[in-house]
């Protein structure tokens, strides 16, 4: 294959192979290899065997669901995005796309083998329902579906401040061991958990909505990475930097968020239960120096339970053959979650130093972990 020119259907690929893959999936073509299903697929002979070429596309991570989910393009407004994996912003990622995932029904007998993951799933639905209420627009009915929109910086800050308490409640609903901890221990864990979780959930929501150039917020609104002037627009105080300087300063972090979190989640097709596994590992960070030995012991017990449950899930629900590799793939996303968090915290520090796009102290404390 040629050198890739971007992500197509979940993997790095050239335009020619992306077009071939799209045609093959959308037209439901079935190919047969005349050899032993091991033909060489190179830039010069890639068309000699379509069966092996299609297999090669699958091997590198191209996902047929990326084709099936792609809507018909609007004739009046061409898409500004270069990749075929991108679909226009959906009508409501919070209530439509996520709802389809959250209503996955597992056999009731599985609840006994997955008590923690089952509790997290049912309580996450409660969290989503609460978010519909708290993030509704002025005058909007609770029964009216909200149309998501691109937010500016100040609007994103305001929404983030609303959501922290809901996330705290969700954690309490899910983990009885967390509720039983002394208040200081709960504060220490949640302080170090919230910002990485906020970054990770945004990437996961973008994955669910198939939006790789946007970060979807808990409200269903989003940050448009391709329109930095929208994100940094409507700021009341005149800023010392112009549009180009702002993009040079902050756009690399948005790009890193996309490459380090959103694209891997799409490529690996992380599902809701795997997301809950990552959430649990983020919360019960037993390497923190600020927690007691008793909390560390509790955290290890919770994580042991989680690993047993996710192993059961991968074996009996997802039918994963090499479950050790899959678990390792999931866990290996955590370092990038922390790296993305650190870059965003550094950006916030920089904005404070240069007095640009500054948020109030509550939001600054929230993202730097100096709250509660």
N, C-alpha and C positions, 0 to 999 in steps of 0.2 A: 504494500500500500504506500501511497504518497505520505509525505510528512503532514501531520495533522495541522489544520488551520483553526482549530477551536473545538469546543465540546458540542457533539451532536448526539442526541438521544442517550446522553449519559456517559459518553466516552470521547476521548480525543480521536478525531478522525478527519480525513480530507473531505472536500465537498463532494467528490465523485462517489466515494463509498457511502457517504451520508445519503445521497440521492438514491443510490442502489438499495440501501437498507430501507429507506422510506417506501420505495416502490414495492419491494418484496413483501413488506408487512401489510401495507394498505391494500394491495391487490391479492393478498393471501397466496402468494406463489409458493410452490413446493418444488425444490430442486433435487436432482439425483446425481451423485458423483459417478462417473464411469470408471473411476479407479478405486483406491482404497481409502477414500475420504481423508487423504493427506497431501493433496496437491499444493504446490508452492503458490503462494499468493503474493506477488510483488507488483510494483508499479507497471512493469512491462507486460505481465501475463495474468493480471488479476481477473480478466474477463474470460479466461480459458475454462474455468470451472466455477459456475455460479453457486453450486452447493457448498464448496469449500470456502468461497468468498463470503457467503452468508454465515457460515460457521465461524469464520475468522472475526466477523463483526460482533458476533455474540461473545466470543472469547475475550475480546478487548473491553467488553462491558457495555456494548450498545443494547439498549433496553427497548423491546417492542412496544411496551406501554407508553413510551414517549411519543411513538407514532400514533397509537390508537387514541391518545388523549388530546392530540393536536386538533383544534377546531378549524373550521373553514375560515380562510382569511377574509377580512372585510374588504370589499371592493372599493369602498370610499376612503379608507385610511390604511395604507400599507404599514406593516409592522416595522418599528424602528430598530428592532433587535436583529442581530446578524445570524443567530443560531436557530436551527430548526427545532431545537428542544424547547424553545421558549413559546409559551402560549400567552396571548394577551391576558391582562389582569382579569381574573374570574369575577363573577358577579358577587361572590362573598366567600372568601376562603375560610372564614371562621364557621359559617353556618352550613355551607354546601360541601366543600371539599373535605373538611375535617369531619363533618357529620358522617359521611360515607365510611370513613375509616373507623370512627368510634362506635359505629353500630355493628361492627363485625361480631358475630355471635359464635362463641366457642361452646362445645358441649359442656353442660352443667357439671359433669363429672370432673372436668379439668379444674374447676374452682378449688377443689380440695388439694390439688397438686400445685396450684399457682395462687395461693391466697393473697400474697402481697401484690403481685402484678394485677390480679383481678380487682383488688380494692383500688389500686391506682387508676385503673381504667374507668371504673364507675365514678370515682371521685373527680377524675379529669373532666368527665361530662358535666358534672356539677359546676366545676370551675368555668368551663366554656359557657354554660348557661348564665352564670353570675356575670361573666364578662359582657354578655349581650346587654345586660341591664346597666352596668356601670359605664360602658363606653357608648351608649346610644346617644345620638345627636339630640340637641334641644328640640322638643316637640315631636320626636320620633316615637311611634308606637312600638311597644315591645313585640308586636306581631308583624311588624314591617321589616322586611329584609334590608339590611344596611348595605349600601353600595360603597365598597372600599375606595379610598382615594389616597393620593400621594400627600404625605405630611411635610410640613416644614419643621425646622429644628425645635421651635418653641412648642408646637403641637405635640411632637414626639416626647418632649420632656414632660408635658402635662399628663399625657397618657401613662407614661412610665410611673409617675408618682401615684397614679390611681391603682396600678396593678400590683404593687408590692404587697399590700395587705392580703389581697386575694391569694397570691402565691403562698404566703405564709399560712393562710388557712388551709390551703390544699395539702401542704406538707403535714400539718397537724391531723388532717382527716386520714391521711395515708399511713402514718407511722405512729403507732401507740408508744413505741419506745422513745420517740422524739418528745412526745407530750410529757412523759414521765421524767425527763431530764430536768435538773435545776435550771432556773431561768438563765443564769450566766452561761451555762453550757449550750443551751438552745440558741442564745444570741451569738455565741462564737461560731457555731456551725452554720447558722443561717447567714451571718455576715459574710462568710467566705463562700457561701453557696450561691447567693442570689444573682450577682452580676454574671458569673459564668453560665448559670442556668438561663438567664435572660438572653444572652448571646446565642446559646445553643437552641433554645426554643424558637427564636427568630429564624435561625437557619433551618430547623426542622419544618416550621410552618411554610417557609419558602419552598422547601422540597415537596411538601404535600401539594402546594399550589403550582408546582413546576415553574417557578419564577426565579431564575438564577441571577437576574440583574436587579433584584429587589429584596429587601428584608421585610418580611411580614410581621407585624406587631400583634399582640394579643387581641386588639380590637378588630383585626381584619384589615385595617389600613396598613400602609406600607411606606418604606423609604425607598425611593427610586434612585438606584445607583447611577443611572444614566443621565439624570437631571439634577446635578448638584446645586444648580441655581434655585431649583424648587425647594430642596431641602433647606438651604440657607437663605431662603427668601422670607419676606415679611418680618424681618427683624427690626424692632423699633429703634434701637440705638445704631447710629452710623458706625460701620465697622472700619478698622484701619487697613484691612486687606481687600483687594479687588477679587473678582470672580476667579481669575486665573491663579492667583496666589492661594486662594482657598482650596481650589482643586488640587494644586500641587502639594498642599499641606495635608489634606484629609483623604483624598481619593485613594491613595495607596492602601489605607487601612480598610476601606470598603472593598477594594479588590482582593485583599488578603482574606477578608471574611468570606467572600464568595469562593475563592480557591481552596481555602483551608477547611471550611465547614459545609457550605451549601452544595458545592459540586460533589464532594465525597459522599454526602448523605443521599444525593440523587443517584450517584454511580452505584453505591452499595444497596440502594433501595431500603434504607432503614425504616422499619415499621414502628407502630406505636408502642409495642411491648419492648422493643430494643431501645427506643427512646426513654422509656421508663427505667430500663436498666441503667442507662447513662445517668439519668436523673438521680437514682439511688446512690450510685458511686460518687457523684458530685457532692451530694449532701453529706454522706457519711465518710468524709475525708479524714481517715484516721492518722494521717501524717502531720496534722496541725499541731503546732507546739503549744497552742493556747487551751487545749482541752485536756481533761483529766484521764487517768488510766482507766477509770470506770467507763467513761464515755468511749474511749478507744475500744474497750472490750465489747461494749454494746454495739458499736459501729461494725466491728468485725463479724459479730453474730448476724447482724442484719445483712451484711454483704454476702456472707456464706449462704444465707437463705435465698438471697436474690440470685446467686450463681446457680444454685440447684434448680430454681424455678425457670430461669432462662434456658438452662440446659434441657429441661423437660419440654419447654415450649418449642425450642429449635428441633428437637427430636420428633415430637408428636404432632405439632401443628405445621411448622414450616418444612418438615421433612428434610432437614439439613444433614447431609452425610458426615461432613467433617465439622462437628460442632465446636471443637477446640479452636479451629481456625476462625470460625465465625465470631466466637466470643472475643478472640484476640483482635479481630478487625474492629469490633465495636469498642472495646476498651482503648484501643490505640487512637481513637478520636479524642480522648480526653486531653492529652497534651496540647492539641490544636485549639480546643475550647479555651484553655488557660492562656494560650498565646494570643488569641483574638481578644480576649478580655484585657490582657495587659496592654495591647496596642490601643484599645479604646480608652483605657484609663490614662495612658500617656497622652493621648490626644486631648483629653479633658484637662490634664495638668497644663498642657501647652496653651490651651484656650484661656485658662486662668492667668497664665503668665503674661500673654500678649493682650489680654482683655478683649478677646474676640468670641462672639457667639457664646457668651457666658450664661450658665444656668444659675438658678439660685442655690443657696448653700445646701438645701435639702437634697436636690438632685446630685450635686457634687458629692455629698456624703454617701448617697445611695450607691453610686457607681464605684466609689473608692472603699466601700465597706465600713464606713464610719457612721453607722446609723443604729437604731433601736435603743 
